[in-house]
Amino acid sequence: MPVYMVERELPGITMEQLASAQKRAIQMGHQLTAEGREVRYIRSMFVPAEGRCMCLFEAPNPENVREANERAEIPFSRIVQAEDLTPAAA
């Protein structure tokens, strides 16, 4: 299934706020999938010095990813298809 990267500009966000947003993204993925619109939060990378966050989601299309983020009320600047190059365990 395709992977999408969600780019965010979050200057001044606290780690507690970021953790809350992450939980909302996970929950919304479960909710949308239960509604028949598959989307799964994978993980995030946060650069505190720049207030930038990159989140990976798995979904059949970018619309599901957009809906998950909008319904979770997590701001984003763009959603692009990406390749997850995490190596498999040996």
PDB file of N, CA, C and O in Angstrom, chain B, residues numbered from 101:
ATOM      1  N   MET B 101       0.852  -1.173   0.000  1.00  0.00           N
ATOM      2  CA  MET B 101       0.000   0.000   0.000  1.00  0.00           C
ATOM      3  C   MET B 101       0.900   1.238   0.000  1.00  0.00           C
ATOM      4  O   MET B 101       1.959   1.227   0.628  1.00  0.00           O
ATOM      5  N   PRO B 102       0.496   2.301  -0.692  1.00  0.00           N
ATOM      6  CA  PRO B 102       1.314   3.512  -0.747  1.00  0.00           C
ATOM      7  C   PRO B 102       1.527   4.150   0.633  1.00  0.00           C
ATOM      8  O   PRO B 102       0.703   4.028   1.540  1.00  0.00           O
ATOM      9  N   VAL B 103       2.660   4.829   0.744  1.00  0.00           N
ATOM     10  CA  VAL B 103       2.996   5.578   1.952  1.00  0.00           C
ATOM     11  C   VAL B 103       2.991   7.061   1.586  1.00  0.00           C
ATOM     12  O   VAL B 103       3.480   7.450   0.525  1.00  0.00           O
ATOM     13  N   TYR B 104       2.433   7.880   2.474  1.00  0.00           N
ATOM     14  CA  TYR B 104       2.368   9.326   2.266  1.00  0.00           C
ATOM     15  C   TYR B 104       3.056  10.040   3.417  1.00  0.00           C
ATOM     16  O   TYR B 104       2.906   9.675   4.582  1.00  0.00           O
ATOM     17  N   MET B 105       3.823  11.078   3.054  1.00  0.00           N
ATOM     18  CA  MET B 105       4.482  11.904   4.061  1.00  0.00           C
ATOM     19  C   MET B 105       3.667  13.186   4.229  1.00  0.00           C
ATOM     20  O   MET B 105       3.348  13.871   3.258  1.00  0.00           O
ATOM     21  N   VAL B 106       3.341  13.489   5.478  1.00  0.00           N
ATOM     22  CA  VAL B 106       2.630  14.713   5.813  1.00  0.00           C
ATOM     23  C   VAL B 106       3.636  15.664   6.435  1.00  0.00           C
ATOM     24  O   VAL B 106       4.236  15.367   7.468  1.00  0.00           O
ATOM     25  N   GLU B 107       3.812  16.810   5.794  1.00  0.00           N
ATOM     26  CA  GLU B 107       4.759  17.803   6.296  1.00  0.00           C
ATOM     27  C   GLU B 107       4.006  18.828   7.121  1.00  0.00           C
ATOM     28  O   GLU B 107       2.929  19.286   6.736  1.00  0.00           O
ATOM     29  N   ARG B 108       4.587  19.185   8.268  1.00  0.00           N
ATOM     30  CA  ARG B 108       3.961  20.139   9.178  1.00  0.00           C
ATOM     31  C   ARG B 108       4.961  21.194   9.629  1.00  0.00           C
ATOM     32  O   ARG B 108       6.137  20.903   9.847  1.00  0.00           O
ATOM     33  N   GLU B 109       4.481  22.408   9.764  1.00  0.00           N
ATOM     34  CA  GLU B 109       5.236  23.503  10.372  1.00  0.00           C
ATOM     35  C   GLU B 109       4.555  23.768  11.711  1.00  0.00           C
ATOM     36  O   GLU B 109       3.423  24.252  11.739  1.00  0.00           O
ATOM     37  N   LEU B 110       5.222  23.462  12.816  1.00  0.00           N
ATOM     38  CA  LEU B 110       4.615  23.552  14.148  1.00  0.00           C
ATOM     39  C   LEU B 110       5.507  24.351  15.104  1.00  0.00           C
ATOM     40  O   LEU B 110       5.915  23.826  16.140  1.00  0.00           O
ATOM     41  N   PRO B 111       5.814  25.605  14.777  1.00  0.00           N
ATOM     42  CA  PRO B 111       6.685  26.380  15.671  1.00  0.00           C
ATOM     43  C   PRO B 111       6.045  26.551  17.044  1.00  0.00           C
ATOM     44  O   PRO B 111       4.860  26.864  17.161  1.00  0.00           O
ATOM     45  N   GLY B 112       6.852  26.340  18.074  1.00  0.00           N
ATOM     46  CA  GLY B 112       6.385  26.546  19.441  1.00  0.00           C
ATOM     47  C   GLY B 112       5.576  25.410  20.036  1.00  0.00           C
ATOM     48  O   GLY B 112       5.116  25.522  21.173  1.00  0.00           O
ATOM     49  N   ILE B 113       5.388  24.321  19.307  1.00  0.00           N
ATOM     50  CA  ILE B 113       4.613  23.203  19.843  1.00  0.00           C
ATOM     51  C   ILE B 113       5.397  22.523  20.964  1.00  0.00           C
ATOM     52  O   ILE B 113       6.616  22.375  20.876  1.00  0.00           O
ATOM     53  N   THR B 114       4.698  22.116  22.006  1.00  0.00           N
ATOM     54  CA  THR B 114       5.338  21.394  23.108  1.00  0.00           C
ATOM     55  C   THR B 114       5.315  19.901  22.813  1.00  0.00           C
ATOM     56  O   THR B 114       4.554  19.443  21.960  1.00  0.00           O
ATOM     57  N   MET B 115       6.135  19.155  23.504  1.00  0.00           N
ATOM     58  CA  MET B 115       6.150  17.702  23.316  1.00  0.00           C
ATOM     59  C   MET B 115       4.817  17.095  23.750  1.00  0.00           C
ATOM     60  O   MET B 115       4.371  16.105  23.172  1.00  0.00           O
ATOM     61  N   GLU B 116       4.178  17.685  24.768  1.00  0.00           N
ATOM     62  CA  GLU B 116       2.866  17.189  25.204  1.00  0.00           C
ATOM     63  C   GLU B 116       1.819  17.394  24.111  1.00  0.00           C
ATOM     64  O   GLU B 116       1.001  16.509  23.863  1.00  0.00           O
ATOM     65  N   GLN B 117       1.841  18.560  23.456  1.00  0.00           N
ATOM     66  CA  GLN B 117       0.913  18.829  22.362  1.00  0.00           C
ATOM     67  C   GLN B 117       1.186  17.906  21.181  1.00  0.00           C
ATOM     68  O   GLN B 117       0.255  17.430  20.530  1.00  0.00           O
ATOM     69  N   LEU B 118       2.452  17.657  20.909  1.00  0.00           N
ATOM     70  CA  LEU B 118       2.818  16.765  19.814  1.00  0.00           C
ATOM     71  C   LEU B 118       2.359  15.336  20.105  1.00  0.00           C
ATOM     72  O   LEU B 118       1.859  14.648  19.215  1.00  0.00           O
ATOM     73  N   ALA B 119       2.529  14.891  21.349  1.00  0.00           N
ATOM     74  CA  ALA B 119       2.073  13.546  21.733  1.00  0.00           C
ATOM     75  C   ALA B 119       0.559  13.440  21.604  1.00  0.00           C
ATOM     76  O   ALA B 119       0.048  12.408  21.170  1.00  0.00           O
ATOM     77  N   SER B 120      -0.154  14.480  21.970  1.00  0.00           N
ATOM     78  CA  SER B 120      -1.613  14.493  21.842  1.00  0.00           C
ATOM     79  C   SER B 120      -2.032  14.417  20.376  1.00  0.00           C
ATOM     80  O   SER B 120      -2.961  13.688  20.029  1.00  0.00           O
ATOM     81  N   ALA B 121      -1.346  15.169  19.519  1.00  0.00           N
ATOM     82  CA  ALA B 121      -1.648  15.136  18.084  1.00  0.00           C
ATOM     83  C   ALA B 121      -1.386  13.747  17.510  1.00  0.00           C
ATOM     84  O   ALA B 121      -2.152  13.255  16.681  1.00  0.00           O
ATOM     85  N   GLN B 122      -0.302  13.120  17.956  1.00  0.00           N
ATOM     86  CA  GLN B 122       0.027  11.774  17.498  1.00  0.00           C
ATOM     87  C   GLN B 122      -1.080  10.794  17.882  1.00  0.00           C
ATOM     88  O   GLN B 122      -1.479   9.962  17.066  1.00  0.00           O
ATOM     89  N   LYS B 123      -1.575  10.882  19.103  1.00  0.00           N
ATOM     90  CA  LYS B 123      -2.660  10.003  19.550  1.00  0.00           C
ATOM     91  C   LYS B 123      -3.913  10.224  18.715  1.00  0.00           C
ATOM     92  O   LYS B 123      -4.600   9.268  18.356  1.00  0.00           O
ATOM     93  N   ARG B 124      -4.215  11.494  18.403  1.00  0.00           N
ATOM     94  CA  ARG B 124      -5.393  11.794  17.571  1.00  0.00           C
ATOM     95  C   ARG B 124      -5.234  11.205  16.175  1.00  0.00           C
ATOM     96  O   ARG B 124      -6.195  10.682  15.611  1.00  0.00           O
ATOM     97  N   ALA B 125      -4.028  11.286  15.612  1.00  0.00           N
ATOM     98  CA  ALA B 125      -3.775  10.732  14.282  1.00  0.00           C
ATOM     99  C   ALA B 125      -3.979   9.220  14.276  1.00  0.00           C
ATOM    100  O   ALA B 125      -4.572   8.672  13.346  1.00  0.00           O
ATOM    101  N   ILE B 126      -3.492   8.557  15.303  1.00  0.00           N
ATOM    102  CA  ILE B 126      -3.662   7.104  15.417  1.00  0.00           C
ATOM    103  C   ILE B 126      -5.139   6.755  15.544  1.00  0.00           C
ATOM    104  O   ILE B 126      -5.636   5.875  14.841  1.00  0.00           O
ATOM    105  N   GLN B 127      -5.840   7.442  16.437  1.00  0.00           N
ATOM    106  CA  GLN B 127      -7.264   7.173  16.658  1.00  0.00           C
ATOM    107  C   GLN B 127      -8.087   7.444  15.406  1.00  0.00           C
ATOM    108  O   GLN B 127      -8.991   6.674  15.081  1.00  0.00           O
ATOM    109  N   MET B 128      -7.781   8.535  14.697  1.00  0.00           N
ATOM    110  CA  MET B 128      -8.538   8.854  13.495  1.00  0.00           C
ATOM    111  C   MET B 128      -8.285   7.823  12.409  1.00  0.00           C
ATOM    112  O   MET B 128      -9.189   7.501  11.638  1.00  0.00           O
ATOM    113  N   GLY B 129      -7.065   7.301  12.338  1.00  0.00           N
ATOM    114  CA  GLY B 129      -6.774   6.221  11.392  1.00  0.00           C
ATOM    115  C   GLY B 129      -7.634   5.007  11.667  1.00  0.00           C
ATOM    116  O   GLY B 129      -8.178   4.402  10.743  1.00  0.00           O
ATOM    117  N   HIS B 130      -7.761   4.646  12.936  1.00  0.00           N
ATOM    118  CA  HIS B 130      -8.611   3.506  13.311  1.00  0.00           C
ATOM    119  C   HIS B 130     -10.063   3.780  12.959  1.00  0.00           C
ATOM    120  O   HIS B 130     -10.760   2.915  12.428  1.00  0.00           O
ATOM    121  N   GLN B 131     -10.511   4.994  13.260  1.00  0.00           N
ATOM    122  CA  GLN B 131     -11.912   5.349  13.014  1.00  0.00           C
ATOM    123  C   GLN B 131     -12.239   5.331  11.518  1.00  0.00           C
ATOM    124  O   GLN B 131     -13.249   4.756  11.110  1.00  0.00           O
ATOM    125  N   LEU B 132     -11.390   5.957  10.703  1.00  0.00           N
ATOM    126  CA  LEU B 132     -11.638   5.982   9.266  1.00  0.00           C
ATOM    127  C   LEU B 132     -11.580   4.585   8.661  1.00  0.00           C
ATOM    128  O   LEU B 132     -12.378   4.249   7.786  1.00  0.00           O
ATOM    129  N   THR B 133     -10.638   3.773   9.125  1.00  0.00           N
ATOM    130  CA  THR B 133     -10.543   2.402   8.631  1.00  0.00           C
ATOM    131  C   THR B 133     -11.812   1.631   8.966  1.00  0.00           C
ATOM    132  O   THR B 133     -12.305   0.863   8.140  1.00  0.00           O
ATOM    133  N   ALA B 134     -12.347   1.827  10.172  1.00  0.00           N
ATOM    134  CA  ALA B 134     -13.600   1.185  10.567  1.00  0.00           C
ATOM    135  C   ALA B 134     -14.765   1.649   9.692  1.00  0.00           C
ATOM    136  O   ALA B 134     -15.731   0.914   9.491  1.00  0.00           O
ATOM    137  N   GLU B 135     -14.663   2.879   9.174  1.00  0.00           N
ATOM    138  CA  GLU B 135     -15.695   3.431   8.286  1.00  0.00           C
ATOM    139  C   GLU B 135     -15.487   3.017   6.833  1.00  0.00           C
ATOM    140  O   GLU B 135     -16.276   3.387   5.964  1.00  0.00           O
ATOM    141  N   GLY B 136     -14.426   2.248   6.561  1.00  0.00           N
ATOM    142  CA  GLY B 136     -14.179   1.766   5.208  1.00  0.00           C
ATOM    143  C   GLY B 136     -13.207   2.604   4.394  1.00  0.00           C
ATOM    144  O   GLY B 136     -13.036   2.358   3.201  1.00  0.00           O
ATOM    145  N   ARG B 137     -12.563   3.595   5.017  1.00  0.00           N
ATOM    146  CA  ARG B 137     -11.561   4.429   4.338  1.00  0.00           C
ATOM    147  C   ARG B 137     -10.216   4.178   5.021  1.00  0.00           C
ATOM    148  O   ARG B 137      -9.864   4.836   6.001  1.00  0.00           O
ATOM    149  N   GLU B 138      -9.491   3.231   4.490  1.00  0.00           N
ATOM    150  CA  GLU B 138      -8.263   2.757   5.111  1.00  0.00           C
ATOM    151  C   GLU B 138      -7.196   3.839   5.221  1.00  0.00           C
ATOM    152  O   GLU B 138      -6.890   4.532   4.250  1.00  0.00           O
ATOM    153  N   VAL B 139      -6.638   3.971   6.415  1.00  0.00           N
ATOM    154  CA  VAL B 139      -5.487   4.860   6.646  1.00  0.00           C
ATOM    155  C   VAL B 139      -4.845   4.449   7.963  1.00  0.00           C
ATOM    156  O   VAL B 139      -5.529   4.184   8.952  1.00  0.00           O
ATOM    157  N   ARG B 140      -3.513   4.403   7.955  1.00  0.00           N
ATOM    158  CA  ARG B 140      -2.783   3.983   9.158  1.00  0.00           C
ATOM    159  C   ARG B 140      -1.602   4.917   9.383  1.00  0.00           C
ATOM    160  O   ARG B 140      -0.774   5.128   8.496  1.00  0.00           O
ATOM    161  N   TYR B 141      -1.545   5.474  10.592  1.00  0.00           N
ATOM    162  CA  TYR B 141      -0.390   6.281  11.004  1.00  0.00           C
ATOM    163  C   TYR B 141       0.779   5.326  11.225  1.00  0.00           C
ATOM    164  O   TYR B 141       0.625   4.286  11.865  1.00  0.00           O
ATOM    165  N   ILE B 142       1.960   5.686  10.689  1.00  0.00           N
ATOM    166  CA  ILE B 142       3.148   4.832  10.851  1.00  0.00           C
ATOM    167  C   ILE B 142       4.073   5.404  11.922  1.00  0.00           C
ATOM    168  O   ILE B 142       4.341   4.746  12.928  1.00  0.00           O
ATOM    169  N   ARG B 143       4.561   6.630  11.708  1.00  0.00           N
ATOM    170  CA  ARG B 143       5.481   7.258  12.661  1.00  0.00           C
ATOM    171  C   ARG B 143       5.743   8.698  12.251  1.00  0.00           C
ATOM    172  O   ARG B 143       5.344   9.144  11.175  1.00  0.00           O
ATOM    173  N   SER B 144       6.426   9.414  13.139  1.00  0.00           N
ATOM    174  CA  SER B 144       6.772  10.817  12.891  1.00  0.00           C
ATOM    175  C   SER B 144       8.230  11.071  13.232  1.00  0.00           C
ATOM    176  O   SER B 144       8.840  10.368  14.037  1.00  0.00           O
ATOM    177  N   MET B 145       8.760  12.093  12.595  1.00  0.00           N
ATOM    178  CA  MET B 145      10.082  12.629  12.928  1.00  0.00           C
ATOM    179  C   MET B 145       9.878  14.108  13.188  1.00  0.00           C
ATOM    180  O   MET B 145       9.249  14.796  12.383  1.00  0.00           O
ATOM    181  N   PHE B 146      10.403  14.615  14.309  1.00  0.00           N
ATOM    182  CA  PHE B 146      10.221  16.013  14.687  1.00  0.00           C
ATOM    183  C   PHE B 146      11.580  16.676  14.812  1.00  0.00           C
ATOM    184  O   PHE B 146      12.498  16.113  15.409  1.00  0.00           O
ATOM    185  N   VAL B 147      11.712  17.870  14.253  1.00  0.00           N
ATOM    186  CA  VAL B 147      12.938  18.665  14.339  1.00  0.00           C
ATOM    187  C   VAL B 147      12.614  19.880  15.214  1.00  0.00           C
ATOM    188  O   VAL B 147      12.150  20.898  14.701  1.00  0.00           O
ATOM    189  N   PRO B 148      12.851  19.786  16.532  1.00  0.00           N
ATOM    190  CA  PRO B 148      12.458  20.849  17.448  1.00  0.00           C
ATOM    191  C   PRO B 148      13.038  22.223  17.097  1.00  0.00           C
ATOM    192  O   PRO B 148      12.336  23.229  17.203  1.00  0.00           O
ATOM    193  N   ALA B 149      14.287  22.279  16.690  1.00  0.00           N
ATOM    194  CA  ALA B 149      14.932  23.559  16.397  1.00  0.00           C
ATOM    195  C   ALA B 149      14.253  24.297  15.250  1.00  0.00           C
ATOM    196  O   ALA B 149      14.338  25.522  15.165  1.00  0.00           O
ATOM    197  N   GLU B 150      13.581  23.566  14.369  1.00  0.00           N
ATOM    198  CA  GLU B 150      12.913  24.177  13.218  1.00  0.00           C
ATOM    199  C   GLU B 150      11.392  24.149  13.341  1.00  0.00           C
ATOM    200  O   GLU B 150      10.696  24.764  12.534  1.00  0.00           O
ATOM    201  N   GLY B 151      10.869  23.441  14.344  1.00  0.00           N
ATOM    202  CA  GLY B 151       9.425  23.313  14.478  1.00  0.00           C
ATOM    203  C   GLY B 151       8.799  22.558  13.324  1.00  0.00           C
ATOM    204  O   GLY B 151       7.636  22.780  12.988  1.00  0.00           O
ATOM    205  N   ARG B 152       9.563  21.668  12.715  1.00  0.00           N
ATOM    206  CA  ARG B 152       9.079  20.882  11.565  1.00  0.00           C
ATOM    207  C   ARG B 152       8.821  19.440  11.980  1.00  0.00           C
ATOM    208  O   ARG B 152       9.556  18.862  12.782  1.00  0.00           O
ATOM    209  N   CYS B 153       7.774  18.883  11.423  1.00  0.00           N
ATOM    210  CA  CYS B 153       7.424  17.502  11.712  1.00  0.00           C
ATOM    211  C   CYS B 153       7.058  16.821  10.402  1.00  0.00           C
ATOM    212  O   CYS B 153       6.340  17.395   9.583  1.00  0.00           O
ATOM    213  N   MET B 154       7.543  15.615  10.202  1.00  0.00           N
ATOM    214  CA  MET B 154       7.218  14.806   9.044  1.00  0.00           C
ATOM    215  C   MET B 154       6.602  13.506   9.554  1.00  0.00           C
ATOM    216  O   MET B 154       7.219  12.772  10.327  1.00  0.00           O
ATOM    217  N   CYS B 155       5.384  13.237   9.112  1.00  0.00           N
ATOM    218  CA  CYS B 155       4.654  12.053   9.566  1.00  0.00           C
ATOM    219  C   CYS B 155       4.382  11.131   8.388  1.00  0.00           C
ATOM    220  O   CYS B 155       4.057  11.592   7.294  1.00  0.00           O
ATOM    221  N   LEU B 156       4.513   9.837   8.612  1.00  0.00           N
ATOM    222  CA  LEU B 156       4.226   8.857   7.570  1.00  0.00           C
ATOM    223  C   LEU B 156       2.898   8.165   7.855  1.00  0.00           C
ATOM    224  O   LEU B 156       2.602   7.778   8.985  1.00  0.00           O
ATOM    225  N   PHE B 157       2.115   8.023   6.800  1.00  0.00           N
ATOM    226  CA  PHE B 157       0.834   7.325   6.848  1.00  0.00           C
ATOM    227  C   PHE B 157       0.788   6.326   5.697  1.00  0.00           C
ATOM    228  O   PHE B 157       1.391   6.546   4.646  1.00  0.00           O
ATOM    229  N   GLU B 158       0.078   5.247   5.901  1.00  0.00           N
ATOM    230  CA  GLU B 158      -0.157   4.265   4.856  1.00  0.00           C
ATOM    231  C   GLU B 158      -1.634   4.347   4.490  1.00  0.00           C
ATOM    232  O   GLU B 158      -2.496   4.303   5.369  1.00  0.00           O
ATOM    233  N   ALA B 159      -1.930   4.466   3.200  1.00  0.00           N
ATOM    234  CA  ALA B 159      -3.311   4.569   2.741  1.00  0.00           C
ATOM    235  C   ALA B 159      -3.349   4.287   1.237  1.00  0.00           C
ATOM    236  O   ALA B 159      -2.325   4.405   0.564  1.00  0.00           O
ATOM    237  N   PRO B 160      -4.507   3.918   0.709  1.00  0.00           N
ATOM    238  CA  PRO B 160      -4.590   3.671  -0.730  1.00  0.00           C
ATOM    239  C   PRO B 160      -4.564   4.950  -1.560  1.00  0.00           C
ATOM    240  O   PRO B 160      -4.333   4.899  -2.768  1.00  0.00           O
ATOM    241  N   ASN B 161      -4.802   6.118  -0.911  1.00  0.00           N
ATOM    242  CA  ASN B 161      -4.822   7.387  -1.645  1.00  0.00           C
ATOM    243  C   ASN B 161      -4.562   8.545  -0.676  1.00  0.00           C
ATOM    244  O   ASN B 161      -4.724   8.393   0.535  1.00  0.00           O
ATOM    245  N   PRO B 162      -4.159   9.696  -1.210  1.00  0.00           N
ATOM    246  CA  PRO B 162      -3.864  10.836  -0.336  1.00  0.00           C
ATOM    247  C   PRO B 162      -5.118  11.448   0.290  1.00  0.00           C
ATOM    248  O   PRO B 162      -5.025  12.110   1.323  1.00  0.00           O
ATOM    249  N   GLU B 163      -6.270  11.241  -0.310  1.00  0.00           N
ATOM    250  CA  GLU B 163      -7.512  11.791   0.238  1.00  0.00           C
ATOM    251  C   GLU B 163      -7.803  11.238   1.629  1.00  0.00           C
ATOM    252  O   GLU B 163      -8.247  11.978   2.507  1.00  0.00           O
ATOM    253  N   ASN B 164      -7.557   9.949   1.840  1.00  0.00           N
ATOM    254  CA  ASN B 164      -7.777   9.354   3.160  1.00  0.00           C
ATOM    255  C   ASN B 164      -6.837   9.959   4.197  1.00  0.00           C
ATOM    256  O   ASN B 164      -7.228  10.191   5.340  1.00  0.00           O
ATOM    257  N   VAL B 165      -5.602  10.212   3.792  1.00  0.00           N
ATOM    258  CA  VAL B 165      -4.620  10.815   4.695  1.00  0.00           C
ATOM    259  C   VAL B 165      -5.045  12.245   5.035  1.00  0.00           C
ATOM    260  O   VAL B 165      -4.983  12.655   6.194  1.00  0.00           O
ATOM    261  N   ARG B 166      -5.473  12.994   4.033  1.00  0.00           N
ATOM    262  CA  ARG B 166      -5.938  14.367   4.249  1.00  0.00           C
ATOM    263  C   ARG B 166      -7.119  14.377   5.212  1.00  0.00           C
ATOM    264  O   ARG B 166      -7.156  15.176   6.147  1.00  0.00           O
ATOM    265  N   GLU B 167      -8.083  13.487   4.982  1.00  0.00           N
ATOM    266  CA  GLU B 167      -9.260  13.449   5.852  1.00  0.00           C
ATOM    267  C   GLU B 167      -8.879  13.109   7.289  1.00  0.00           C
ATOM    268  O   GLU B 167      -9.404  13.710   8.226  1.00  0.00           O
ATOM    269  N   ALA B 168      -7.980  12.159   7.471  1.00  0.00           N
ATOM    270  CA  ALA B 168      -7.552  11.784   8.818  1.00  0.00           C
ATOM    271  C   ALA B 168      -6.950  12.979   9.548  1.00  0.00           C
ATOM    272  O   ALA B 168      -7.261  13.213  10.716  1.00  0.00           O
ATOM    273  N   ASN B 169      -6.095  13.733   8.873  1.00  0.00           N
ATOM    274  CA  ASN B 169      -5.438  14.878   9.502  1.00  0.00           C
ATOM    275  C   ASN B 169      -6.404  16.030   9.743  1.00  0.00           C
ATOM    276  O   ASN B 169      -6.334  16.697  10.775  1.00  0.00           O
ATOM    277  N   GLU B 170      -7.302  16.265   8.796  1.00  0.00           N
ATOM    278  CA  GLU B 170      -8.283  17.330   8.988  1.00  0.00           C
ATOM    279  C   GLU B 170      -9.241  17.002  10.129  1.00  0.00           C
ATOM    280  O   GLU B 170      -9.534  17.865  10.956  1.00  0.00           O
ATOM    281  N   ARG B 171      -9.729  15.767  10.183  1.00  0.00           N
ATOM    282  CA  ARG B 171     -10.657  15.379  11.249  1.00  0.00           C
ATOM    283  C   ARG B 171      -9.974  15.342  12.607  1.00  0.00           C
ATOM    284  O   ARG B 171     -10.614  15.584  13.631  1.00  0.00           O
ATOM    285  N   ALA B 172      -8.672  15.039  12.625  1.00  0.00           N
ATOM    286  CA  ALA B 172      -7.915  15.048  13.883  1.00  0.00           C
ATOM    287  C   ALA B 172      -7.487  16.472  14.265  1.00  0.00           C
ATOM    288  O   ALA B 172      -6.929  16.692  15.340  1.00  0.00           O
ATOM    289  N   GLU B 173      -7.754  17.431  13.377  1.00  0.00           N
ATOM    290  CA  GLU B 173      -7.407  18.837  13.593  1.00  0.00           C
ATOM    291  C   GLU B 173      -5.914  19.048  13.832  1.00  0.00           C
ATOM    292  O   GLU B 173      -5.506  19.764  14.747  1.00  0.00           O
ATOM    293  N   ILE B 174      -5.109  18.401  12.981  1.00  0.00           N
ATOM    294  CA  ILE B 174      -3.658  18.548  13.034  1.00  0.00           C
ATOM    295  C   ILE B 174      -3.237  19.317  11.780  1.00  0.00           C
ATOM    296  O   ILE B 174      -3.451  18.830  10.670  1.00  0.00           O
ATOM    297  N   PRO B 175      -2.645  20.503  11.928  1.00  0.00           N
ATOM    298  CA  PRO B 175      -2.280  21.291  10.752  1.00  0.00           C
ATOM    299  C   PRO B 175      -1.182  20.620   9.927  1.00  0.00           C
ATOM    300  O   PRO B 175      -0.329  19.907  10.457  1.00  0.00           O
ATOM    301  N   PHE B 176      -1.226  20.869   8.617  1.00  0.00           N
ATOM    302  CA  PHE B 176      -0.194  20.342   7.726  1.00  0.00           C
ATOM    303  C   PHE B 176      -0.022  21.291   6.554  1.00  0.00           C
ATOM    304  O   PHE B 176      -0.935  22.040   6.208  1.00  0.00           O
ATOM    305  N   SER B 177       1.162  21.252   5.944  1.00  0.00           N
ATOM    306  CA  SER B 177       1.422  22.117   4.796  1.00  0.00           C
ATOM    307  C   SER B 177       1.284  21.362   3.483  1.00  0.00           C
ATOM    308  O   SER B 177       0.914  21.958   2.471  1.00  0.00           O
ATOM    309  N   ARG B 178       1.576  20.055   3.476  1.00  0.00           N
ATOM    310  CA  ARG B 178       1.373  19.266   2.264  1.00  0.00           C
ATOM    311  C   ARG B 178       1.410  17.781   2.567  1.00  0.00           C
ATOM    312  O   ARG B 178       1.895  17.335   3.607  1.00  0.00           O
ATOM    313  N   ILE B 179       0.874  17.033   1.606  1.00  0.00           N
ATOM    314  CA  ILE B 179       0.863  15.571   1.673  1.00  0.00           C
ATOM    315  C   ILE B 179       1.429  15.073   0.347  1.00  0.00           C
ATOM    316  O   ILE B 179       0.917  15.416  -0.719  1.00  0.00           O
ATOM    317  N   VAL B 180       2.482  14.268   0.414  1.00  0.00           N
ATOM    318  CA  VAL B 180       3.112  13.746  -0.801  1.00  0.00           C
ATOM    319  C   VAL B 180       3.369  12.255  -0.648  1.00  0.00           C
ATOM    320  O   VAL B 180       3.629  11.764   0.451  1.00  0.00           O
ATOM    321  N   GLN B 181       3.293  11.545  -1.768  1.00  0.00           N
ATOM    322  CA  GLN B 181       3.619  10.122  -1.733  1.00  0.00           C
ATOM    323  C   GLN B 181       5.123   9.978  -1.512  1.00  0.00           C
ATOM    324  O   GLN B 181       5.916  10.741  -2.064  1.00  0.00           O
ATOM    325  N   ALA B 182       5.505   9.004  -0.708  1.00  0.00           N
ATOM    326  CA  ALA B 182       6.920   8.800  -0.352  1.00  0.00           C
ATOM    327  C   ALA B 182       7.228   7.315  -0.341  1.00  0.00           C
ATOM    328  O   ALA B 182       6.326   6.482  -0.423  1.00  0.00           O
ATOM    329  N   GLU B 183       8.476   6.998  -0.243  1.00  0.00           N
ATOM    330  CA  GLU B 183       8.934   5.612  -0.115  1.00  0.00           C
ATOM    331  C   GLU B 183       9.549   5.437   1.271  1.00  0.00           C
ATOM    332  O   GLU B 183      10.479   6.156   1.639  1.00  0.00           O
ATOM    333  N   ASP B 184       9.029   4.485   2.032  1.00  0.00           N
ATOM    334  CA  ASP B 184       9.579   4.180   3.348  1.00  0.00           C
ATOM    335  C   ASP B 184      10.729   3.212   3.146  1.00  0.00           C
ATOM    336  O   ASP B 184      10.526   2.080   2.706  1.00  0.00           O
ATOM    337  N   LEU B 185      11.930   3.652   3.464  1.00  0.00           N
ATOM    338  CA  LEU B 185      13.139   2.837   3.223  1.00  0.00           C
ATOM    339  C   LEU B 185      13.665   2.186   4.501  1.00  0.00           C
ATOM    340  O   LEU B 185      14.842   1.835   4.577  1.00  0.00           O
ATOM    341  N   THR B 186      12.803   2.022   5.500  1.00  0.00           N
ATOM    342  CA  THR B 186      13.230   1.367   6.734  1.00  0.00           C
ATOM    343  C   THR B 186      13.644  -0.066   6.401  1.00  0.00           C
ATOM    344  O   THR B 186      12.859  -0.815   5.819  1.00  0.00           O
ATOM    345  N   PRO B 187      14.868  -0.454   6.764  1.00  0.00           N
ATOM    346  CA  PRO B 187      15.309  -1.815   6.439  1.00  0.00           C
ATOM    347  C   PRO B 187      14.552  -2.858   7.241  1.00  0.00           C
ATOM    348  O   PRO B 187      14.198  -2.636   8.399  1.00  0.00           O
ATOM    349  N   ALA B 188      14.313  -3.988   6.617  1.00  0.00           N
ATOM    350  CA  ALA B 188      13.670  -5.099   7.303  1.00  0.00           C
ATOM    351  C   ALA B 188      14.651  -5.697   8.306  1.00  0.00           C
ATOM    352  O   ALA B 188      15.864  -5.655   8.099  1.00  0.00           O
ATOM    353  N   ALA B 189      14.126  -6.246   9.378  1.00  0.00           N
ATOM    354  CA  ALA B 189      14.990  -6.880  10.373  1.00  0.00           C
ATOM    355  C   ALA B 189      15.701  -8.073   9.728  1.00  0.00           C
ATOM    356  O   ALA B 189      15.096  -8.837   8.977  1.00  0.00           O
ATOM    357  N   ALA B 190      16.981  -8.218  10.031  1.00  0.00           N
ATOM    358  CA  ALA B 190      17.776  -9.309   9.436  1.00  0.00           C
ATOM    359  C   ALA B 190      17.554 -10.598  10.170  1.00  0.00           C
ATOM    360  O   ALA B 190      18.137 -11.621   9.811  1.00  0.00           O
TER     361      ALA B 190
END
